[in-house]
């Protein structure tokens, strides 16, 4: 059985992944900003669940969580970077403070978690880093550009990490979910910047409206997503990218088609720049 380290484990996909791992007999170091929420969510798992209070923006808390997990279980096998939140707003409408706060959690929080956990995985010469990205990190949309930018950053980090850790026996996967019926679209997980600039009503307005109206109507089953995520940690050659949901597959295929069409159309310009 494996030992899992999951950030943002008290709700959403993090909670579903934690539950699936526990149900399969694994042990979990579950972190959240409110440890009482973890104890309430998993009251029946003494001995296999270590609930730890940790904010991913606080490196010392993550280091303490790792140390507590190693003291309890002796190793860490799977690291799940799940903690994060959403932000809605056109690029120009989004304040500097809102953008920096978002990157601090969604990107620098992941870097903090990696710095805390990777020494253990490297020493073991084994393990798997699973980062919960988004299909919006591969193909973003108006009104979701800053959120998408944080997930684009995780794509780049994961690609590089894949090459850096492969020689050490450590796998890397970034998950690109579409819409799943968690609390992600309600006020506990998403922040909304005011629609302050009328010129963006046509471009960003429809996405704002769709996101506001889609809470509780997302097509994806989080339990099935968690099952798929735990499954890929049990295969010999896990993927670098894992899309989840028909909507994610559709958006990725559309983006690949667009990139291919533009590359072909402008290939002559690209090739004209050689010395």
Secondary structure, 3 states (H helix, E strand, C coil): CCEEEECCCCCHHHHHHHHHHHHCCCEEEEEECCHHHHHHHCCCCCCCEEEEECCCCCHHHHHHHHHHHHHHHCCCCEEEECCCCEEECCCCCCCHHHHHHHHHHHCHHHHHHHHHHHHHHHHHCCEEEEEECCHHHCCCCCCCHHHHHHHHHHHHHHHHHHHHHHCCCEEEEEEEECCECCCCCCCCCEEECCCCCHHHHHHHHHHHHHHHHCCCCCCECHHHHHHHHHHHCCCCCCCCEEEECHHHHHHHHHHHHHHHHHHHHCHHHHHCCCC
